[in-house]
Amino acid sequence: MAEVPAVTENPGAAEDPVVGTPYGAVRGRYENGLAVFRGIPYAAPPFGPRRFRSPVPPEPWDGVRDAGAFGSTPPKPPYSEAFAKLLADPVVPGDDCLNLNVWTPEPGPGARLPVMVWIHGGALTRGSSAIPVYDGRSFARDGVVCVSFNYRLGVEGFGLFPDAPANPGLRDQLAALEWVRDSIEQFGGDPDRVTVFGESAGAISIGALLASPRAQGLFRRAVLQSGAPEVTDRDKVRRLVRRMAARLRIPATARAFAVADRGALAEAQAEAGRRASPVVGGPAFGIVVDGDLVPRDPLEALIEGDVAKDVELLVGWTSEEYRLWLAPTGLLERLDRLGPVALTAARARCRCGPEVPRGYRLARPGTSTADLVGQLVTDFLLRVPLHRLADAHRAPSHVYEFAWPSNIAGLGACHALELGFVFDTVGVPEAAMLAGPGAPQSLADEMHAAWVRFAVTGDPGWPAWDDTHPVRVFGSGGPEIVRGPRDREMALWETGPAAPTGIERDPASREPGAASRTVVGRLRRPGAMRRI
């Protein structure tokens, strides 16, 4: 690897900033006193002979490459109409989609500022670093170098084939973090003070990276927002690939998929996965155990092994994650109408006995069936494994809950609502799509400052997790620390017949019975729910 040249322009001058990377110099822009670089390639375009393969370094370039605009976004299907109204997902055409962005207050070696690296969510099928809510300027304003990047999605990044390596999208993430290690000092960052933070699929990815031997030493702290370490059953991914292959009338091999039209692949992927969701399960793309980058179930490795024991953690969730999964399509009302049958299906989905929903009823009397099902699934997928992780982790862990309800009717404190508050971007129109008008800036100030403090010191501003289970609640009533707010429900999973693990299996694989199969089929009927 070539030696990285230093900054070639005075960051205080009026000219655009120019910084060297291992592959060539890049020219960014000064925006309100901050240096911003967009669309820097960290790996070669993953198409042609490189399609479905592990990432490789980009070709070095001569001269200075312009880094003034976001780079290409990876291929992906659009959101369904119901979710497109709530979640922005811009598309930038082009092949050079493995790129990243840097916001820095002080480009140049010597500043040694803390670094935060963002891994976006989107069910590993959608999203990009170009979403305006993810603008890193507020972190740079507060003395932190912020990095965000794209990675391959859907079948391109998480398809499973007999003739290609597994998890290429996760391998892209590893390559981006290696770029940060090798390059960020020239942008004013300290490679020894890197915090990775991500939401939903981004947090799940961080869980896998925490447990991966190949990622050790690449970051010092980690933030997992609404996502827990997990792997997906390999056959679940294969079934989705086979569905796509049947629709395209091609073999289920990387060689055949590599020559398929990208638009046709996106359409086939959207159709094959349209009935899958976090609530009802079904075939879906996910990170799988591969014996290499992911040698075992990440949650088990983090709880039982010696990996990442010194990495400080900040983990948490929103109070009503499930409302984004259920409300936009009317599934909340449908679950209420199904009543006890819906609870039977939820038990199958969560692999728990009747004492678990019964205990939830006692803990939260008056809760509707839909809300009860939603909380059960949320706890099974998120809160229980994150509790287990915080309980077992050796380094300090801090836990939060985001409880402010959206101003859009029905969404409540739903999945992804906290993002505009973390990035201090509640004022951008794309944040208002989910939060509605009038999101409280004071709450954004509090939450964003906590993330900055964590990146700088490892202490976001409230007590670390211990036997009393302190949780910082970000809600409408100002700062609040609650001890063990969900311990009563969490205890129910400890005594149930099938405590959650990091592996999410299809409910049908456990033969839950005729009633469960019937309701799962009804919930999966076309239009009921789409993976988001």
Phi, psi and omega per residue, in radians:
M1 nan 2.345 -3.106
A2 -1.185 2.672 3.087
E3 -1.145 2.439 -3.109
V4 -1.439 2.105 3.097
P5 -1.259 2.767 -3.127
A6 -1.421 3.080 3.076
V7 -0.998 2.396 -3.090
T8 -1.825 -0.005 3.098
E9 -2.397 2.663 3.123
N10 -1.230 2.077 -3.119
P11 -1.103 -0.282 3.098
G12 -1.557 -0.098 -3.119
A13 -1.403 2.940 -3.125
A14 -1.349 -0.344 -3.111
E15 -1.197 2.820 3.083
D16 -1.141 2.547 3.125
P17 -1.310 2.464 3.076
V18 -2.190 2.233 -3.086
V19 -2.286 2.511 3.103
G20 -1.526 2.512 3.007
T21 -2.152 2.984 3.127
P22 -1.052 -0.267 -3.052
Y23 -2.008 -0.047 3.125
G24 2.577 2.913 -3.119
A25 -1.421 2.620 3.115
V26 -2.257 2.522 3.130
R27 -1.902 2.071 3.109
G28 -1.734 -2.654 3.136
R29 -2.433 2.570 2.939
Y30 -1.587 2.176 3.133
E31 -2.254 1.932 -3.117
N32 0.957 0.713 3.082
G33 1.457 -0.005 3.133
L34 -1.931 2.501 3.097
A35 -1.540 2.235 -3.100
V36 -2.205 2.250 3.091
F37 -2.138 2.221 -3.096
R38 -2.178 2.557 3.002
G39 1.262 0.526 3.105
I40 -1.368 2.170 3.133
P41 -1.263 2.302 3.024
Y42 -1.884 -0.184 3.082
A43 -2.644 2.855 -3.125
A44 -1.245 2.738 3.084
P45 -0.955 2.271 -3.028
P46 -1.548 0.901 -3.111
F47 -2.318 3.092 -3.042
G48 1.129 -2.362 -3.127
P49 -1.162 -0.224 -3.133
R50 -1.640 0.007 -3.088
R51 -1.197 2.335 -3.122
F52 1.168 0.262 3.115
R53 -1.876 2.950 3.070
S54 -1.131 2.599 -3.115
P55 -1.151 2.628 3.063
V56 -2.202 2.747 -3.101
P57 -1.049 2.657 3.083
P58 -1.239 2.785 3.040
E59 -1.211 2.291 3.076
P60 -1.074 2.649 3.128
W61 -2.167 2.703 3.070
D62 -1.613 2.766 3.112
G63 1.254 -2.699 -3.092
V64 -2.022 2.162 -3.138
R65 -1.551 2.345 3.133
D66 -1.260 2.327 3.113
A67 -2.253 0.874 -3.089
G68 -1.717 -0.195 -3.083
A69 -2.358 2.712 3.101
F70 -1.046 2.485 3.114
G71 -1.393 -3.140 -3.139
S72 -1.017 2.577 3.047
T73 -1.731 2.613 -3.136
P74 -1.124 2.713 3.059
P75 -1.025 2.459 -3.112
K76 -2.889 2.616 3.021
P77 -1.357 2.699 3.087
P78 -1.279 2.793 3.000
Y79 -1.149 2.685 2.987
S80 -1.118 2.848 -3.063
E81 -0.994 -0.694 -3.095
A82 -1.100 -0.682 -3.094
F83 -1.545 -0.444 3.110
A84 -1.102 -0.410 3.085
K85 -1.275 -0.325 -3.032
L86 -1.944 -0.478 -2.987
L87 -2.199 2.050 3.092
A88 -1.311 2.493 3.109
D89 -2.678 1.336 -3.080
P90 -1.127 2.682 3.108
V91 -2.056 2.204 3.031
V92 -2.023 1.971 -3.053
P93 -1.214 2.731 3.083
G94 2.339 2.899 -3.087
D95 -1.587 -0.463 -2.990
D96 -1.447 1.088 -2.960
C97 -1.543 -0.161 3.117
L98 -1.574 1.392 -3.046
N99 -2.353 2.916 -3.104
L100 -2.457 2.973 -3.097
N101 -2.285 2.596 3.138
V102 -2.333 2.255 2.966
W103 -1.963 2.212 -3.098
T104 -2.528 2.445 3.092
P105 -1.421 -0.275 -3.008
E106 -2.630 1.379 3.136
P107 -1.173 2.385 3.127
G108 2.254 2.560 3.137
P109 -1.147 2.597 3.110
G110 1.913 -0.437 -3.130
A111 -1.232 -0.701 3.068
R112 0.902 0.887 3.139
L113 -1.487 2.694 3.047
P114 -1.089 2.670 -3.050
V115 -2.156 2.399 3.001
M116 -2.123 2.244 -3.107
V117 -2.000 2.085 -3.052
W118 -1.647 2.294 3.028
I119 -2.036 1.976 -3.009
H120 -1.307 2.793 3.073
G121 -1.724 -2.898 -3.110
G122 2.254 0.512 3.095
A123 1.059 0.418 -3.114
L124 1.079 0.271 -3.136
T125 -2.197 -0.314 -3.088
R126 -2.469 3.057 3.121
G127 1.720 2.929 3.068
S128 -2.959 3.065 3.096
S129 -1.434 -0.069 -3.103
A130 -1.542 -0.010 3.136
I131 -1.166 2.197 -3.040
P132 -1.008 -0.493 3.107
V133 -1.053 -0.468 -3.073
Y134 -1.577 0.290 3.121
D135 -1.058 2.255 -3.030
G136 -1.605 0.197 -3.025
R137 -1.110 -0.604 -3.096
S138 -1.193 -0.580 3.070
F139 -1.180 -0.763 3.111
A140 -1.119 -0.686 3.077
R141 -0.983 -0.580 -3.089
D142 -1.710 0.331 2.993
G143 1.548 0.313 -3.136
V144 -2.088 2.317 3.013
V145 -1.350 2.153 -3.092
C146 -1.919 2.317 3.127
V147 -2.182 2.402 2.980
S148 -2.342 2.718 -3.082
F149 -2.625 2.838 3.016
N150 -1.671 2.717 3.007
Y151 -2.563 2.787 -3.102
R152 -1.141 2.518 -3.014
L153 -2.123 2.873 3.015
G154 0.986 -2.425 -3.094
V155 -1.153 -0.513 3.125
E156 -1.161 -0.606 -3.047
G157 -1.875 -0.363 -3.037
F158 -2.440 0.259 2.959
G159 -1.198 2.700 -3.116
L160 -2.115 2.080 -3.063
F161 -2.249 2.682 3.118
P162 -1.283 -0.276 -3.044
D163 -2.079 0.486 3.118
A164 -2.681 2.715 3.110
P165 -1.182 2.586 3.086
A166 -1.352 2.776 3.012
N167 1.026 0.744 3.127
P168 -1.065 -0.555 3.102
G169 -1.137 -0.668 3.071
L170 -1.209 -0.583 3.068
R171 -1.157 -0.583 3.020
D172 -1.059 -0.772 -3.141
Q173 -1.058 -0.723 3.098
L174 -1.077 -0.745 3.130
A175 -1.093 -0.677 3.113
A176 -1.131 -0.721 3.111
L177 -1.175 -0.585 3.059
E178 -1.179 -0.629 3.048
W179 -1.074 -0.766 3.116
V180 -1.033 -0.809 3.117
R181 -0.984 -0.739 -3.025
D182 -1.491 -0.351 -2.937
S183 -2.141 -0.395 -2.885
I184 -1.185 -0.406 3.118
E185 -1.050 -0.611 3.141
Q186 -1.205 -0.309 3.102
F187 -1.706 0.128 3.123
G188 1.707 0.065 -3.093
G189 -1.670 2.853 3.099
D190 -1.866 1.927 -3.116
P191 -1.127 -0.222 3.105
D192 -1.628 0.002 3.132
R193 -2.262 1.019 -3.120
V194 -1.745 2.277 3.009
T195 -1.994 2.170 3.001
V196 -1.630 2.426 3.072
F197 -2.452 2.489 -3.087
G198 -2.782 2.826 -3.089
E199 -2.201 2.489 3.078
S200 1.008 -2.085 3.125
A201 -1.041 -0.511 3.068
G202 -1.160 -0.680 3.080
A203 -1.211 -0.698 3.069
I204 -1.038 -0.717 3.100
S205 -1.084 -0.730 3.120
I206 -1.102 -0.650 3.069
G207 -1.011 -0.742 3.114
A208 -1.178 -0.691 3.130
L209 -1.193 -0.648 3.071
L210 -0.972 -0.688 -3.053
A211 -1.585 -0.111 -3.067
S212 -1.444 2.217 3.083
P213 -1.029 -0.526 -3.085
R214 -1.311 -0.293 -3.128
A215 -1.744 -0.016 -3.102
Q216 -1.091 2.343 3.122
G217 1.559 -0.092 -3.111
L218 -1.487 -0.269 3.083
F219 -2.649 2.674 -3.055
R220 -1.762 -0.522 -3.129
R221 -2.370 2.781 -3.112
A222 -2.543 2.459 3.092
V223 -2.092 2.124 3.116
L224 -1.965 1.856 -3.129
Q225 -1.779 2.012 3.028
S226 0.957 0.709 3.072
G227 -2.846 2.361 -3.089
A228 -2.023 2.725 3.074
P229 -1.012 2.267 3.135
E230 -2.827 2.822 2.916
V231 -2.236 2.752 3.139
T232 -1.770 2.491 3.083
D233 -1.012 2.304 -3.053
R234 -1.047 -0.650 -3.111
D235 -1.189 -0.508 3.097
K236 -1.088 -0.719 3.100
V237 -1.238 -0.742 -3.139
R238 -1.038 -0.693 -3.128
R239 -1.092 -0.663 3.107
L240 -1.185 -0.719 3.090
V241 -1.089 -0.728 3.136
R242 -1.137 -0.638 3.075
R243 -1.083 -0.754 3.106
M244 -1.106 -0.761 -3.131
A245 -1.071 -0.720 3.129
A246 -1.121 -0.704 3.136
R247 -1.155 -0.649 -3.124
L248 -1.486 -0.217 -3.109
R249 1.050 0.843 3.079
I250 -2.349 2.830 3.061
P251 -1.138 2.675 3.122
A252 -1.473 1.047 -3.140
T253 -2.222 2.700 3.088
A254 -1.104 -0.626 -3.141
R255 -1.057 -0.771 3.133
A256 -1.234 -0.732 -3.137
F257 -1.170 -0.525 -3.071
A258 -1.153 -0.438 -3.140
V259 -1.757 0.030 3.126
A260 -1.326 2.631 3.096
D261 -1.133 2.386 -3.088
R262 -1.114 -0.704 3.121
G263 -1.105 -0.720 3.110
A264 -1.145 -0.651 3.093
L265 -1.092 -0.779 -3.127
A266 -1.086 -0.733 3.124
E267 -1.131 -0.763 3.139
A268 -1.129 -0.658 3.120
Q269 -1.146 -0.775 3.134
A270 -1.075 -0.714 -3.125
E271 -1.233 -0.746 -3.087
A272 -1.176 -0.545 -3.078
G273 -1.835 0.208 -2.988
R274 -1.207 -0.371 -3.129
R275 -1.693 -0.039 -3.139
A276 -1.463 2.585 3.086
S277 -2.811 2.833 3.053
P278 -1.036 -0.476 -3.064
V279 -1.385 -0.859 -3.046
V280 -1.756 -0.062 3.132
G281 1.291 -2.482 -3.111
G282 1.758 2.938 3.133
P283 -0.990 2.383 -3.086
A284 -2.791 2.741 3.032
F285 -1.368 2.495 3.123
G286 -2.882 2.952 3.064
I287 -1.259 2.383 -3.113
V288 -2.137 2.713 2.996
V289 -1.149 2.219 -3.070
D290 -2.170 0.000 3.130
G291 1.311 0.061 -3.051
D292 -2.324 -1.507 3.107
L293 -1.208 -0.645 3.108
V294 -2.129 1.490 -3.024
P295 -1.295 -0.354 3.135
R296 -2.746 3.049 3.109
D297 -0.969 2.139 -3.046
P298 -1.071 -0.693 -3.121
L299 -1.122 -0.764 3.092
E300 -1.076 -0.743 -3.132
A301 -1.105 -0.696 -3.107
L302 -1.274 -0.578 -3.127
I303 -1.429 -0.684 -3.010
E304 -1.783 -0.393 -3.027
G305 -1.720 -2.901 -3.101
D306 -1.904 0.143 -3.081
V307 -1.345 2.513 2.999
A308 0.978 0.406 -3.086
K309 -1.163 -0.373 -3.131
D310 -1.745 0.057 3.124
V311 -1.463 2.120 3.130
E312 -1.308 2.470 -3.015
L313 -2.104 2.529 2.906
L314 -2.238 2.053 -3.059
V315 -2.306 2.692 3.094
G316 3.098 -2.949 -2.973
W317 -2.743 3.018 2.971
T318 -1.709 2.771 -3.053
S319 -1.136 -0.583 -3.063
E320 -2.284 1.010 -3.130
E321 -0.821 -0.813 -2.961
Y322 -1.097 -0.347 -3.064
R323 -1.165 -0.495 3.024
L324 -1.250 -0.528 3.131
W325 -1.318 -0.479 -2.965
L326 -1.978 -0.670 -2.969
A327 -1.169 -0.754 -3.014
P328 -1.062 -0.439 -3.088
T329 -1.844 0.101 3.138
G330 1.405 0.204 -3.095
L331 -1.257 -0.400 3.062
L332 -1.036 -0.829 3.140
E333 -1.144 -0.660 -3.128
R334 -1.123 -0.705 3.119
L335 -1.134 -0.682 3.103
D336 -1.079 -0.673 3.137
R337 -1.194 -0.594 -3.125
L338 -1.276 -0.482 3.046
G339 1.018 -2.202 -3.070
P340 -1.014 -0.537 3.130
V341 -1.133 -0.673 3.092
A342 -1.115 -0.673 3.104
L343 -1.151 -0.623 3.077
T344 -1.081 -0.748 3.109
A345 -1.146 -0.680 3.124
A346 -1.114 -0.667 3.083
R347 -1.084 -0.713 3.102
A348 -1.135 -0.751 3.138
R349 -1.073 -0.696 -3.054
C350 -1.674 -0.018 3.101
R351 0.938 0.893 -3.124
C352 -2.262 2.801 3.103
G353 -1.482 3.063 -3.088
P354 -1.143 -0.358 -3.105
E355 -1.193 -0.386 -3.125
V356 -1.252 -1.003 3.075
P357 -1.069 -0.556 3.103
R358 -1.103 -0.737 3.105
G359 -1.144 -0.628 3.087
Y360 -1.121 -0.680 3.097
R361 -1.045 -0.749 -3.124
L362 -1.198 -0.660 -3.104
A363 -1.254 -0.572 -3.080
R364 -2.311 1.253 -3.105
P365 -1.070 2.516 3.130
G366 1.540 -0.050 3.131
T367 -1.219 2.386 3.128
S368 -1.222 2.832 3.113
T369 -1.044 -0.766 -3.125
A370 -1.078 -0.758 3.125
D371 -1.187 -0.625 3.108
L372 -1.136 -0.798 3.087
V373 -1.065 -0.773 3.141
G374 -1.068 -0.753 3.126
Q375 -1.193 -0.658 3.085
L376 -1.020 -0.859 -3.110
V377 -1.172 -0.717 3.093
T378 -1.030 -0.792 -3.129
D379 -1.159 -0.728 3.139
F380 -1.061 -0.768 -3.071
L381 -1.449 -0.569 -2.952
L382 -2.106 -1.077 -2.916
R383 -1.221 -0.734 -3.132
V384 -1.091 -0.892 3.125
P385 -1.129 -0.598 3.112
L386 -1.227 -0.628 3.011
H387 -1.045 -0.821 -3.133
R388 -1.062 -0.723 3.129
L389 -1.113 -0.823 3.141
A390 -1.111 -0.670 3.124
D391 -1.085 -0.683 -3.006
A392 -1.590 -0.327 -2.977
H393 -1.258 2.426 -3.074
R394 -1.393 -0.752 3.125
A395 -1.289 2.796 3.140
P396 -0.988 2.397 3.060
S397 -2.170 2.477 3.072
H398 -2.153 2.475 -3.042
V399 -2.157 2.433 3.121
Y400 -2.298 2.858 2.955
E401 -2.397 2.298 3.106
F402 -1.699 2.053 -2.960
A403 -2.096 0.029 3.136
W404 -1.267 2.229 -3.109
P405 -1.477 2.447 3.079
S406 -1.003 2.619 3.036
N407 -1.413 0.012 3.021
I408 -1.602 2.164 -3.028
A409 -0.987 2.343 3.048
G410 1.620 -0.342 -3.058
L411 -1.437 -0.542 -3.118
G412 0.992 -2.644 3.090
A413 -1.532 1.299 -2.923
C414 -1.582 2.982 3.068
H415 -0.893 2.330 3.059
A416 1.356 -0.074 -3.091
L417 -1.163 -0.483 -3.066
E418 -1.301 -0.192 -2.971
L419 -1.086 -0.780 3.125
G420 -1.112 -0.465 3.113
F421 -1.362 -0.699 3.106
V422 -1.103 -0.759 -3.110
F423 -1.507 -0.053 -3.077
D424 0.977 0.808 3.126
T425 -2.162 0.514 -3.105
V426 -1.116 -0.270 -3.122
G427 -1.477 -0.171 -3.122
V428 -1.410 2.581 -3.088
P429 -1.008 -0.594 -3.103
E430 -1.164 -0.531 3.062
A431 -1.249 -0.619 3.132
A432 -1.200 -0.351 3.075
M433 -0.997 -0.620 -3.113
L434 -1.755 -0.619 -3.066
A435 -1.546 -0.360 -3.022
G436 1.386 3.130 -3.126
P437 -1.303 2.650 2.981
G438 1.356 0.502 3.063
A439 -1.072 2.377 -3.030
P440 -1.227 2.042 3.124
Q441 -1.121 -0.560 -3.137
S442 -1.075 -0.638 3.107
L443 -1.223 -0.670 3.052
A444 -1.083 -0.712 3.107
D445 -1.025 -0.780 -3.108
E446 -1.151 -0.831 -3.035
M447 -1.237 -0.783 3.113
H448 -1.053 -0.754 3.136
A449 -1.081 -0.633 3.113
A450 -1.117 -0.724 3.120
W451 -1.145 -0.696 3.097
V452 -1.114 -0.798 3.126
R453 -1.034 -0.719 -3.138
F454 -1.098 -0.749 3.134
A455 -1.140 -0.601 -3.078
V456 -1.426 -0.738 -2.979
T457 -2.121 -0.311 -3.011
G458 1.530 -0.025 -3.138
D459 -2.139 1.897 -3.113
P460 -1.337 -0.152 3.066
G461 2.088 0.224 3.047
W462 -2.547 2.907 -3.021
P463 -1.070 2.539 3.068
A464 -1.208 2.742 -3.136
W465 -1.043 2.304 3.058
D466 -2.568 -2.834 -3.086
D467 -1.132 -0.311 3.127
T468 -1.557 -0.120 3.060
H469 0.954 1.074 3.096
P470 -1.259 2.322 3.131
V471 -2.210 2.206 3.058
R472 -1.472 2.041 -3.116
V473 -1.725 2.113 3.062
F474 -1.721 1.755 -3.080
G475 -2.361 -2.792 -3.079
S476 -1.364 -0.334 -3.012
G477 -1.670 0.262 -3.136
G478 1.544 -3.081 -3.075
P479 -1.034 2.360 -3.138
E480 -2.652 2.329 3.036
I481 -1.993 2.138 -3.112
V482 -2.017 2.353 3.135
R483 -1.617 2.088 3.065
G484 0.998 0.842 -3.040
P485 -1.139 -0.381 -3.113
R486 -2.147 0.320 -3.085
D487 -1.098 -0.596 -3.101
R488 -1.095 -0.787 3.112
E489 -1.211 -0.709 -3.109
M490 -1.071 -0.611 -3.125
A491 -1.126 -0.478 3.138
L492 -1.109 -0.547 -3.117
W493 -1.322 -0.395 -3.132
E494 -1.218 -0.540 -3.071
T495 -1.798 -0.079 -3.122
G496 -1.222 2.911 -3.081
P497 -1.251 -0.292 -3.080
A498 -2.593 1.438 3.128
A499 -1.104 2.528 -3.068
P500 -1.092 2.575 2.982
T501 -2.140 -3.107 3.125
G502 -1.312 -0.194 -3.077
I503 -1.672 2.116 -3.140
E504 -1.688 1.925 -3.122
R505 -1.807 2.751 3.125
D506 -1.164 2.358 3.140
P507 -0.987 -0.603 -3.094
A508 -1.111 -0.409 -3.107
S509 -1.195 -0.254 -3.132
R510 -1.830 0.144 3.110
E511 0.824 1.126 -3.044
P512 -1.235 -0.149 3.133
G513 1.990 2.863 -3.008
A514 -1.076 -0.735 -3.107
A515 -1.096 -0.738 3.134
S516 -1.135 -0.765 -3.138
R517 -1.084 -0.661 -3.121
T518 -1.125 -0.833 -3.076
V519 -1.254 -0.628 3.076
V520 -1.052 -0.735 3.100
G521 -1.089 -0.694 3.139
R522 -1.164 -0.672 3.126
L523 -1.220 -0.440 -3.108
R524 -1.585 0.041 -3.070
R525 -1.094 2.678 -3.034
P526 -0.864 2.320 3.101
G527 1.553 -0.245 -3.083
A528 -1.201 -0.721 -3.068
M529 -2.862 2.507 3.050
R530 -2.256 2.512 3.106
R531 -1.110 2.330 -3.026
I532 -1.976 nan nan
